[in-house]
Amino acid sequence: MNALKGRTGINQFRLSRDPIAEKSLLEGASYAIPLDSALEPNPASSRYLDQILSFLKVMSIDTPDLFSETPQYVKEVNDLRSHIEASKKVGDYFSYYGCAVVAEFMKQYLDTQSEPIIPVALTESLLAAAEIETPNLKYNALHSLTYSMPPNNRHALQSLVDFLSSLVKHSDENDMTIEKITQIFGPALLRSRSEQNAPLFDKQREGIIDVLVANFSIVFVKMDEELQFMPKDGRQLLGAAYVDHLVEKLVDPYYKETEFMDIVLLTHVYFTTSLDLLNKLIEMFIQHNPTPLVVSYDWRHKIRTRILQILHKWIMTDYRFLSDEPSFISRFQNFTAPNPALPKDRSSMVDEEEATFGFFRTFLATLEERRKKDKPMATRSISFYHGRVAGVLAPMPQDKEPLRNIKEDKDPHEDDSRDSCVEDGDTPSADAGEQPPNESSLDEPMSSPLSSRDVAWQDILQSDPNFLAEQLTLIDNDLFLAVSKRELLKKRFMTPSLAPNFTAMVHRFNRTGEWVSVEILGRDTAAARANIITQFVRIAMCLRKLNSFNSLFGILGGLNSTPITRLKLTWEKVPRKETSEFKKLMKLIHTDGNYQKYRHTLLEAKPPLIPYLALISRDLFVSEDGNATFLEGKMVNFAKMRMIWRQIQLVASYQVHYSAFTIRPELRAYLKTVTPIPENDQYELSYKLEPRRETKA
């Protein structure tokens, strides 16, 4: 246990991140702050270890015998400690006591810490990384491992290795070789999980320290310039990097960002081509051809396995689009072709890889066969959404029974416990000349010019608003499930030919709003129009309950359009209850605070749901245009890639099939075949139904 523990002055050497973290350190907390609780440095807090190292680096870097394996200057070290505790100032006494005492003071502090600077959990990974023969991958692995450390630990490691690197550069004067540095600082830097086979570990530890010291400028300086990290939720995530470094980080088994592979595979089209990325991965795979396993930490196996995992996920999730790139498929087929040159006594690792190649060959052959027949691949793992083949509308089950009037002939299989968004008896009736829904009595006959326009026409007043909302939701759901991630990338949603499914859903949204106008403006009397508005409000209430937000916005948009809202005589006859509900729903979709209320509702909703499509494209557009893809020096702005991926992934999480509803063919056919009225004609018809009121002078 630390002999200095409990002395608050000495514990202040620990690199505090903020006042709260600093308080816990002063109370004797362990040096290694957990990754999820580490905070960014507070500029006002002292960096005591930095002050010691800076003093020694300037004053005594070439001094012989500065550090010793045995304790020295016991009295002087105790006096220095007492002065620090009394004054709470570290650097004021360094010059007085001299370099030798300060060096011994730092050594004692590091030696007596309960945990090493490098967390024990990373020991085995560091041993494996130190064996990597390819320089770039070795540096990348070491860089990833240091960034997986708590920020306090990484800063301490960087400061100490920087100092040790300077010592080695002056080893002719100070006699500080790597072997001697390992003996003195090894236990403070790195410890083993087990004390078994200590001599072997001492040798391995010397190798790691040698690698870190010899390559300090690359691992801690150069790569920090080429790989820019950003703090996020207590983690250090890649913020920007050059393309080659991104690929190296992609295959790096030590970079611990769970979503990194998914982000690169989806967004690589912003900074490279699929073929170029494939070629880089294949090149790295070939560079690490397997050799007999001579050590337990076989980095070749890790890297090659990682590359095969990447390729497997890539081809399975993006096959529809990759199959349209002949050069990509050709390169992939050549890579996975059987290799007769492989030795018969090859390692088991090669056998495992060959099994994966066999899967690739079978998959590609099946893909080619399906492509020639123009049929979709039937595999659940390919879906952008859950449970459907991506981009393909599966055949919908046909309802063989005729559509029943819910008042006259109830479906015996209908669930009586089914939730309703309107009360029993609330459905507006078209019977008895369509009596108005409010207290006033209107006896004008109702006629509809819509009844002759199509055999598929349905009087929506004869249909339960629940059923209408369900059919609208099912139509939207089929379209929404077909929208692929690719259609949301690089503003493709703005070009119909590049985003056919997204475009189809946009058209569907527009038709929904137009349908509202057609139904309302097609009624000759104010009472009839009020009945239709009442029904649409109830449909909107049901859509809200179903989390079918896209159709909800469409219905409310139609009701709130100028040709409809100006029908004052009509709206006066809408029941108070529906008028109140309409106002509540309009508040839900209001644009205040960038749709704040709707966004909050969406956040709390659980799939299946259908979001408001226009806001998705708007958010993606802002992310695209508001953030540069490349930063200075052609570094990829990976923070932008991560932002776009998260937005698209959120959309994907909503893509769940509404499986509880029954398809009603006649009603569905009517909803899909509404003939819109041109906007100018809507205004003309609206003024014809309710002319402008003349204002009194």
Stockholm file with secondary structure:
# STOCKHOLM 1.0

chainA/1-697         MNALKGRTGINQFRLSRDPIAEKSLLEGASYAIPLDSALEPNPASSRYLDQILSFLKVMSIDTPDLFSETPQYVKEVNDLRSHIEASKKVGDYFSYYGCAVVAEFMKQYLDTQSEPIIPVALTESLLAAAEIETPNLKYNALHSLTYSMPPNNRHALQSLVDFLSSLVKHSDENDMTIEKITQIFGPALLRSRSEQNAPLFDKQREGIIDVLVANFSIVFVKMDEELQFMPKDGRQLLGAAYVDHLVEKLVDPYYKETEFMDIVLLTHVYFTTSLDLLNKLIEMFIQHNPTPLVVSYDWRHKIRTRILQILHKWIMTDYRFLSDEPSFISRFQNFTAPNPALPKDRSSMVDEEEATFGFFRTFLATLEERRKKDKPMATRSISFYHGRVAGVLAPMPQDKEPLRNIKEDKDPHEDDSRDSCVEDGDTPSADAGEQPPNESSLDEPMSSPLSSRDVAWQDILQSDPNFLAEQLTLIDNDLFLAVSKRELLKKRFMTPSLAPNFTAMVHRFNRTGEWVSVEILGRDTAAARANIITQFVRIAMCLRKLNSFNSLFGILGGLNSTPITRLKLTWEKVPRKETSEFKKLMKLIHTDGNYQKYRHTLLEAKPPLIPYLALISRDLFVSEDGNATFLEGKMVNFAKMRMIWRQIQLVASYQVHYSAFTIRPELRAYLKTVTPIPENDQYELSYKLEPRRETKA
#=GR chainA/1-697 SS CCTTTTCHHHHTTSCCCSHHHHHHHHTTCCSSCCGGGCCCCCTTSCCHHHHHHHHHHHHSTTCTTCSCSSCCCHHHHHHHHHHHHHHCCSGGGHHHHCHHHHHHHHHHHHHTCSSCSSCGGGHHHHHHHHTCCSHHHHHHHHHHHHHTSCHHHHHHHHHHHHHHHHHHHTHHHHCCCHHHHHHHHHHHHCCCSCCTTHHHHHHHHHHHHHHHHHTHIIIIIIHHHHEEEEEETTEEEEEEECHHHHHHHHHCTTCCCTTHHHHHHHHGGGTSCHHHHHHHHHHHHHHTCCCCCCSSCCHHHHHHHHHHHHHHHHHHHSHHHHTTCHHHHHHHHHHHSCCTTSCTTCCHHHHHHHHHHHHHHHHHHHHHHHHHHTCCCCCGGGCSSBSSCTTCCCCCCCCCSCCCCTTTCCCTTSCTTCCCSSCTTCSCCCSTTTCCSSSSCCCCCCCCGGGGSCTTCCCGGGSCHHHHHHHHHHHHHHHHHHCCGGGGGGGGGGSTTTCHHHHHHHHHHHHHHHHHHHHHHTCSSHHHHHHHHHHHHHHHHHHHHTTBHHHHHHHHHHHTSHHHHTCHHHHTTSCHHHHHHHHHHHHHTCCHHHHHHHHHHHHHCCSSCBCCHHHHHHHHHHHHHTSCSBCGGGCEEHHHHHHHHHHHHHHHHHCBCCCSCCCCHHHHHHHHCCCCCCHHHHHHHHHHHSCCCCCCC
#=GC SS_cons         CCTTTTCHHHHTTSCCCSHHHHHHHHTTCCSSCCGGGCCCCCTTSCCHHHHHHHHHHHHSTTCTTCSCSSCCCHHHHHHHHHHHHHHCCSGGGHHHHCHHHHHHHHHHHHHTCSSCSSCGGGHHHHHHHHTCCSHHHHHHHHHHHHHTSCHHHHHHHHHHHHHHHHHHHTHHHHCCCHHHHHHHHHHHHCCCSCCTTHHHHHHHHHHHHHHHHHTHIIIIIIHHHHEEEEEETTEEEEEEECHHHHHHHHHCTTCCCTTHHHHHHHHGGGTSCHHHHHHHHHHHHHHTCCCCCCSSCCHHHHHHHHHHHHHHHHHHHSHHHHTTCHHHHHHHHHHHSCCTTSCTTCCHHHHHHHHHHHHHHHHHHHHHHHHHHTCCCCCGGGCSSBSSCTTCCCCCCCCCSCCCCTTTCCCTTSCTTCCCSSCTTCSCCCSTTTCCSSSSCCCCCCCCGGGGSCTTCCCGGGSCHHHHHHHHHHHHHHHHHHCCGGGGGGGGGGSTTTCHHHHHHHHHHHHHHHHHHHHHHTCSSHHHHHHHHHHHHHHHHHHHHTTBHHHHHHHHHHHTSHHHHTCHHHHTTSCHHHHHHHHHHHHHTCCHHHHHHHHHHHHHCCSSCBCCHHHHHHHHHHHHHTSCSBCGGGCEEHHHHHHHHHHHHHHHHHCBCCCSCCCCHHHHHHHHCCCCCCHHHHHHHHHHHSCCCCCCC
//
